[in-house]
């Protein structure tokens, strides 16, 4: 008979007996720090893991999947929900590498892919909700086309066509419908909050929303949001389905919980209501996607949704030096609502973050170019340097300076400003001044005009190219039936500009004054685009000739996302320019955070509510925590904002009270 010995068993905070760590195949205690180990060994009951920036949250999730399977939990009963399919697949691949192939049997994916798979399998249960199992899923473009079709029919058949004000465009309508679904709001609430200019159209928009829903059910179509809406409705209305799902998935884990919206939060609560074996991993300090419907309160209130929910904090940072973390800890410490945590690092470092005051925007850009060139000379690869910004237009001037210095860069988080349609419209007017035979630019600016369609535009272009019409001789325009007054006004502007000896800046501002009312009619969000066209005017003021301006602004656009470039590498080194939203989860040796100026970061509109201002603080924190060894925060002081009519000259309020013990302050001066 084998001799039996007693081994001391440890208890977790819920009183559950754990197997001795020595009995596992994976040496968890050797691979994880104390807090990560607590999370990995957590057995039953709800747990919230507050994982600070760079503290190894992905590693923690991977090891917990492996540990559960080592404890003989059926892989099929574990559900891992992430925000990208790639993230889930990578986690399960790494877990399999740690343990064995059983980890790949775990159900993993995005909320939408999980819901889609279940709805396909539960086809017979969809009938009461107006669908069958052969439903088609509309992508963004398809959904917009359907909305546009219904919009056209609705406007044509209703009193809306008699209104002088313009009915929202298809993309605006779809955004309203989507926000309402994801935030669990009514379209009326969304319109009043996000699109107050359409308040008078609320009844019509609500009617169109209902019409859109009826159309989808009639044709057995679901859009992206419907996958979650229908799945949650199925759980709420069918007790058998609800019981089946809850019994099948005994362990639920959710990554990036701070990014969940109200709809996703409700799905998590419903899925885990029976066993309450749910682990949410995230960081309240990195909740920055409210514009996508993410609700900061989900992670803050998560512990209150379950009995005896445990909270574990991961605070050891493996990315940044301690001086950088000391600054970021102070920035986030001032947040109104947060979980208390203090990030620390074993990477001591001796270089403090630098806060740099520039005289103006151009000096800020020149300083960054100089620093990038110095770093490259010192051997730091360009792809280990990033310039981060609150909004895409903040790098407009910097892009010109980088191009002049022949520094290759890629910009992420939206188009380069020269690629945006409204800026292209401005540039097209300049191009026809330089090259009257530029048919592409002519087509662009003619189609901006009310009453001018492709046929009329082609007629005008043919006449210009043949020489029968010139900017100074427009007699033959009288033969054009539609839009002739609008076309004459355009030609009058271009003729004045052609005759003028004014500088490029003067000409661009005249074009902007002409274009502004056209832009207002063309875009529902025209106010957000004003900054871009004003930037063109500011940049043009530095040039002596229009051809030189156009040459410098011809920049090749990037074709990849920043995450893809980081993951796959690139044959050529590129400096990274990125909005902070697109840089989340990434890291660089040296980071430059630009335009840390009240009115720009945070932007003026953030002052309207405490919630918005607090999200901007978190965004500032996310930007600063991307840096590993060097962090520069810069701002110009002599800036005039044309939209608000105020001088922006005060450093960002998020840096108020930051002393010399946390950051070194400099101002730029000529040698």
Secondary structure, DSSP 8 states (H G I E B T S, - for coil): ---------EE-TT--EE--GGGSSS-HHHHS-HHHHHHHH--SS-EEEEE-TTS-HHHHHHHHHHHHHHTT--GGGEEEEESSHHHHHHHHHHHHHHS-GGGGGSEEEEHHHHHHHHHHHTGGGGGGGT--TT-EE--HHHHHHHHHHHHHHHHHHSGGGG-SS----HHHHHHHHHHHHHTT--HHHHHHHH-GGGGGGHHHHHHHHHHHHHHHHHTTEE-HHHHHHHHHHHHHH-HHHHHHHHHH--EEEESSGGG-BHHHHHHHHHHTTTT--EEEEE-GGG---GGGTB-THHHHHGGGGSTT-EEEEE-B-SSS-HHHHHHHHHHHHT-SS------B-S---S--EEEEEESSHHHHHHHHHHHHHHHHHTT--GGGEEEEESSGGGGHHHHHHHHHTT--EEEESS--GGGSHHHHHHHHHHHHHH-TT-HHHHHHHHTTSTT--HHHHHHHHHHHHHTSS-SS--GGGGG--SSHHHHHHHHHHHHHHHH----HHHHHHHHHHHHHHHHHHH-TTHHHHHHHHHHHHHHHTT-S-HHHHHHHT------S-HHHHHHH--SS--EEEEEHHHHTT--EEEEEE---BTBBTTBGGGGG-HHHHHHHHHHHHHHHTTEEEEEEEEEES-EEETTTTEEE-SB-GGGTT--TTTEEEEE----
